[in-house]
Amino acid sequence: MVDVDGVELCTEVFGDRSHPPVLLVMGTGASMLWWEEGFCRMLADGGRFVIRYDHRDTGRSVTSGRGGPGYTCADLAGDAVGVLDAHGIPAAHVVGVSAGGALAQLTALDRADRVLSLVLISTSRAVPGGRELPPPAGEFMRFVSSAEADWSDTASVIDYLVEYARVLSGGRRRFDETAVRDLVRRDVERARHFAAVRNHDSLAGGELPRRRLSSITAPTLVIHGTADPMFPFGHGEALAEAIPGAGLLALEGAGHGVDRADWETIVRAVVTHTAVDGPVRAPRRNAGPPRTDVGTDVGCDPDTGA
């Protein structure tokens, strides 16, 4: 447990402190457990000092109850820097997934001195600008608009989150329900007050940077699944276009998040990108013509950050 300006956050580290530090930032509505331990240990075995942590209102970190969040998206971005402070780390390679990727972008815009490089997974632009974005898949929209859970009933919550994970997987690969159900169950049972995670549903932006993504100087790698139903692949393409020199790594058939089937590929890419002698750019996939269908940027919207 660490104190970040009076806010108690739960963190966990893997590997040797003398190795290059990698800070893992999960999406809103998700605790550190979604950076699975096996993935973290693979990164550590690759010669990285890995830090994962619970956002406010997730896992073992401070909870606000169900009165609504007393914090903003900007505060969550500030927590990432606070975690580095608590561990005595001047700057780190920051890896974010989904809305955690947006928080990583905001950190790079607001505190460039603390970000050695960026790896942005399954995410979209944190600030507006650039070409129009494709909308979420129909199945995803149907689920988030109609599926419900009884948040007072643990079994109902677990069933809901497992089905949400199934939708996020994109449908092109086998969905390992047993493994996902076990992860969801551990996440729910570990939390101080799991229903408080719904506070992320009403997060305001707060004091966000006004600079454009083109001002990011940190070496950046975008990793995106070609079957992502929340942020279709065009979001990854547009994000890589917006950040100067960014590489783009496509995960064929992958949905939204960090699938176990992609651990080896992602870890290899992160280790290469965070090498002491500088990142090796991933090949850019041909973006094709600008898209004309309209989507939204990621921000901290909980429907785009679980």
C-alpha positions as CSV (number, residue, x, y, z in Angstrom):
1,M,0.0,0.0,0.0
2,V,1.3,3.5,-0.9
3,D,0.1,7.0,-0.1
4,V,-0.4,9.3,-3.1
5,D,-1.3,12.7,-1.8
6,G,-3.4,11.2,0.9
7,V,-5.0,8.6,-1.3
8,E,-4.2,5.0,-0.4
9,L,-3.4,2.8,-3.5
10,C,-2.5,-0.8,-3.7
11,T,0.6,-1.7,-5.8
12,E,2.6,-4.7,-6.6
13,V,6.1,-5.1,-8.1
14,F,7.9,-7.8,-10.0
15,G,11.5,-8.2,-10.9
16,D,14.8,-6.4,-10.1
17,R,14.7,-2.7,-9.2
18,S,17.9,-2.2,-11.1
19,H,16.1,-3.0,-14.4
20,P,14.3,-0.5,-16.6
21,P,10.9,0.3,-14.8
22,V,7.6,-0.4,-16.6
23,L,4.4,1.0,-15.1
24,L,1.2,-0.9,-16.1
25,V,-1.9,1.2,-16.2
26,M,-5.2,-0.7,-16.4
27,G,-8.5,0.7,-17.8
28,T,-11.1,2.3,-15.6
29,G,-13.4,-0.2,-13.9
30,A,-10.6,-2.8,-13.7
31,S,-8.1,-3.6,-10.9
32,M,-4.5,-4.6,-11.3
33,L,-5.5,-8.3,-11.5
34,W,-6.3,-7.7,-15.2
35,W,-2.6,-7.3,-15.7
36,E,-2.3,-11.0,-14.9
37,E,0.5,-12.2,-12.7
38,G,1.9,-14.5,-15.4
39,F,2.1,-11.6,-17.8
40,C,3.9,-9.5,-15.2
41,R,6.4,-12.2,-14.5
42,M,7.1,-12.7,-18.2
43,L,7.9,-9.0,-18.4
44,A,10.1,-9.2,-15.3
45,D,11.9,-12.3,-16.8
46,G,12.6,-10.1,-19.8
47,G,14.6,-7.8,-17.7
48,R,12.1,-5.2,-16.6
49,F,11.1,-3.9,-13.2
50,V,7.3,-4.1,-13.4
51,I,4.7,-2.2,-11.3
52,R,1.0,-2.7,-11.4
53,Y,-1.6,-1.0,-9.2
54,D,-5.3,-0.8,-8.4
55,H,-7.1,2.4,-9.4
56,R,-9.2,4.2,-6.8
57,D,-12.5,2.2,-6.3
58,T,-10.9,-1.0,-7.5
59,G,-9.2,-3.9,-5.8
60,R,-7.6,-3.0,-2.4
61,S,-7.2,0.7,-3.1
62,V,-9.2,3.4,-1.4
63,T,-13.0,3.3,-2.1
64,S,-15.5,6.1,-2.2
65,G,-18.5,4.0,-1.6
66,R,-21.5,4.6,-3.9
67,G,-21.8,8.3,-3.3
68,G,-20.1,9.1,-6.6
69,P,-16.4,9.7,-7.2
70,G,-14.7,12.6,-5.5
71,Y,-12.0,12.5,-8.2
72,T,-11.6,13.0,-11.9
73,C,-10.0,11.4,-14.9
74,A,-7.1,13.9,-14.5
75,D,-6.7,12.6,-10.9
76,L,-6.4,9.1,-12.1
77,A,-3.7,10.2,-14.5
78,G,-2.0,11.9,-11.6
79,D,-2.1,8.7,-9.6
80,A,0.2,7.0,-12.1
81,V,2.8,9.7,-11.4
82,G,2.2,9.3,-7.7
83,V,2.8,5.6,-7.8
84,L,6.2,6.3,-9.4
85,D,6.9,8.7,-6.7
86,A,6.0,6.2,-4.0
87,H,8.4,3.7,-5.4
88,G,11.2,6.3,-5.9
89,I,11.2,6.1,-9.7
90,P,12.0,9.3,-11.5
91,A,10.6,8.1,-14.9
92,A,9.2,4.9,-16.3
93,H,8.1,3.2,-19.5
94,V,4.3,3.5,-19.3
95,V,2.1,0.7,-20.7
96,G,-1.7,1.4,-20.7
97,V,-4.6,-0.6,-21.9
98,S,-8.0,0.7,-22.9
99,A,-8.8,3.8,-20.8
100,G,-5.4,3.1,-19.1
101,G,-3.9,3.9,-22.5
102,A,-5.7,7.3,-22.4
103,L,-4.3,7.9,-18.9
104,A,-0.9,7.1,-20.2
105,Q,-1.3,9.6,-23.1
106,L,-2.5,12.3,-20.6
107,T,0.6,11.6,-18.4
108,A,2.9,11.9,-21.4
109,L,1.3,15.2,-22.3
110,D,1.2,16.7,-18.8
111,R,4.4,15.1,-17.3
112,A,6.6,14.3,-20.2
113,D,9.6,14.2,-17.8
114,R,8.2,11.1,-16.1
115,V,7.5,9.0,-19.3
116,L,10.4,7.2,-20.9
117,S,8.2,5.6,-23.6
118,L,4.6,4.7,-24.2
119,V,3.0,1.4,-25.1
120,L,-0.8,1.9,-25.9
121,I,-2.9,-1.2,-26.1
122,S,-6.6,-1.5,-27.2
123,T,-7.1,2.2,-26.8
124,S,-7.9,5.4,-28.7
125,R,-7.1,9.1,-28.8
126,A,-7.2,10.7,-25.3
127,V,-7.8,14.1,-26.9
128,P,-9.8,15.0,-30.0
129,G,-8.2,15.6,-33.3
130,G,-7.4,13.8,-36.6
131,R,-9.5,11.6,-38.8
132,E,-13.0,10.3,-37.8
133,L,-13.1,7.0,-36.0
134,P,-15.2,3.9,-36.6
135,P,-18.0,3.2,-34.1
136,P,-18.1,0.2,-31.7
137,A,-19.4,-3.1,-33.0
138,G,-23.1,-3.7,-32.9
139,E,-22.8,-6.6,-30.5
140,F,-20.8,-4.5,-28.1
141,M,-23.4,-1.7,-28.2
142,R,-26.3,-4.1,-27.7
143,F,-24.6,-5.6,-24.6
144,V,-23.7,-2.3,-22.9
145,S,-27.2,-0.9,-23.6
146,S,-29.2,-3.8,-22.4
147,A,-27.2,-6.1,-20.1
148,E,-27.7,-5.6,-16.4
149,A,-26.3,-7.0,-13.1
150,D,-27.6,-7.1,-9.6
151,W,-24.7,-5.4,-7.9
152,S,-25.8,-6.7,-4.5
153,D,-25.5,-10.3,-5.7
154,T,-22.0,-11.5,-6.2
155,A,-23.0,-14.3,-8.6
156,S,-25.0,-11.9,-10.8
157,V,-22.0,-9.5,-11.0
158,I,-19.6,-12.3,-11.9
159,D,-22.0,-13.6,-14.6
160,Y,-22.4,-10.1,-16.0
161,L,-18.6,-9.5,-16.1
162,V,-17.9,-12.8,-17.7
163,E,-20.4,-12.1,-20.5
164,Y,-18.9,-8.6,-20.9
165,A,-15.4,-10.2,-21.3
166,R,-16.9,-12.6,-23.9
167,V,-18.2,-9.7,-25.9
168,L,-14.9,-7.8,-25.6
169,S,-13.0,-10.9,-26.9
170,G,-14.2,-10.1,-30.4
171,G,-15.6,-13.5,-31.3
172,R,-12.8,-14.7,-33.6
173,R,-11.0,-16.8,-31.0
174,R,-12.0,-19.5,-28.5
175,F,-13.2,-17.8,-25.4
176,D,-11.7,-19.5,-22.2
177,E,-14.7,-19.0,-19.9
178,T,-13.2,-21.1,-17.1
179,A,-10.1,-18.9,-16.9
180,V,-12.0,-15.6,-17.2
181,R,-14.6,-16.7,-14.6
182,D,-11.8,-17.5,-12.2
183,L,-10.2,-14.1,-12.8
184,V,-13.5,-12.2,-12.4
185,R,-14.3,-14.2,-9.2
186,R,-10.9,-13.3,-7.7
187,D,-11.3,-9.7,-8.7
188,V,-14.8,-9.4,-7.1
189,E,-13.8,-11.3,-3.9
190,R,-10.6,-9.3,-3.5
191,A,-12.1,-5.8,-3.7
192,R,-12.8,-3.8,-0.6
193,H,-16.2,-2.8,-2.0
194,F,-16.7,-4.1,-5.6
195,A,-19.9,-2.1,-6.4
196,A,-17.9,1.1,-5.9
197,V,-16.3,0.4,-9.2
198,R,-19.4,1.9,-10.8
199,N,-18.2,5.3,-9.6
200,H,-16.0,5.1,-12.8
201,D,-19.3,5.4,-14.7
202,S,-19.5,9.1,-13.8
203,L,-15.9,10.3,-14.0
204,A,-15.5,13.8,-15.1
205,G,-12.5,14.9,-17.1
206,G,-11.0,17.4,-14.7
207,E,-8.0,19.6,-15.6
208,L,-6.8,17.8,-18.7
209,P,-3.9,18.8,-20.9
210,R,-4.9,21.0,-23.9
211,R,-2.0,20.0,-26.1
212,R,-2.4,17.8,-29.1
213,L,-1.1,14.2,-29.4
214,S,1.4,15.5,-32.0
215,S,3.3,17.1,-29.1
216,I,4.1,13.7,-27.5
217,T,7.8,13.2,-27.6
218,A,8.0,9.8,-25.9
219,P,8.8,6.9,-28.2
220,T,5.4,5.2,-28.7
221,L,4.2,1.8,-29.8
222,V,0.5,1.2,-30.4
223,I,-0.7,-2.4,-30.1
224,H,-4.3,-3.2,-31.3
225,G,-6.4,-6.2,-32.0
226,T,-8.0,-6.5,-35.4
227,A,-11.2,-7.8,-33.9
228,D,-11.6,-5.2,-31.1
229,P,-15.3,-4.5,-30.8
230,M,-15.0,-1.5,-28.5
231,F,-12.4,0.4,-30.5
232,P,-12.2,-1.1,-34.0
233,F,-8.8,-1.3,-35.5
234,G,-9.1,2.1,-37.1
235,H,-8.7,3.6,-33.6
236,G,-5.3,2.1,-33.3
237,E,-4.4,3.3,-36.8
238,A,-5.6,6.8,-36.0
239,L,-3.7,6.9,-32.7
240,A,-0.5,5.8,-34.3
241,E,-0.9,8.5,-37.0
242,A,-1.5,11.2,-34.4
243,I,1.7,10.6,-32.4
244,P,4.9,11.4,-34.3
245,G,7.0,8.3,-35.1
246,A,4.7,5.8,-33.4
247,G,4.8,2.2,-34.4
248,L,1.7,0.0,-34.9
249,L,1.5,-3.7,-34.1
250,A,-1.6,-5.5,-35.2
251,L,-2.8,-8.6,-33.2
252,E,-4.7,-10.6,-35.8
253,G,-8.0,-11.8,-34.4
254,A,-7.5,-10.3,-31.0
255,G,-10.3,-8.4,-29.3
256,H,-10.1,-5.8,-26.6
257,G,-7.5,-6.2,-23.8
258,V,-4.5,-8.4,-23.1
259,D,-5.4,-12.0,-24.2
260,R,-3.3,-14.8,-22.8
261,A,-2.8,-16.0,-26.4
262,D,-1.0,-12.7,-27.1
263,W,1.2,-12.5,-24.0
264,E,4.4,-13.7,-25.7
265,T,3.9,-11.3,-28.6
266,I,3.1,-8.3,-26.4
267,V,5.9,-9.0,-23.9
268,R,8.4,-9.3,-26.7
269,A,7.2,-6.0,-28.2
270,V,7.3,-4.2,-24.9
271,V,10.8,-5.5,-24.0
272,T,12.1,-4.5,-27.4
273,H,10.4,-1.1,-27.3
274,T,11.8,-0.4,-23.8
275,A,15.4,-1.5,-24.6
276,V,18.1,0.7,-23.1
277,D,19.5,1.5,-26.5
278,G,16.1,2.8,-27.7
279,P,12.9,1.3,-29.1
280,V,12.8,-0.6,-32.4
281,R,9.8,0.7,-34.3
282,A,7.2,-1.9,-35.2
283,P,6.2,-1.9,-38.9
284,R,3.3,0.4,-39.7
285,R,0.3,-1.3,-41.2
286,N,-1.1,0.5,-44.2
287,A,-3.8,2.7,-42.8
288,G,-5.7,3.0,-46.1
289,P,-8.0,5.9,-46.9
290,P,-9.5,8.0,-44.1
291,R,-12.6,6.5,-42.6
292,T,-15.9,8.4,-42.9
293,D,-17.9,6.7,-40.1
294,V,-17.8,8.6,-36.9
295,G,-16.7,7.3,-33.5
296,T,-15.5,8.8,-30.2
297,D,-12.2,9.3,-28.5
298,V,-11.5,7.2,-25.4
299,G,-11.4,9.8,-22.6
300,C,-12.4,8.1,-19.3
301,D,-15.8,6.9,-20.4
302,P,-16.4,3.7,-18.4
303,D,-18.2,2.1,-21.4
304,T,-14.9,2.4,-23.2
305,G,-12.5,1.6,-20.3
306,A,-13.3,-1.7,-18.7
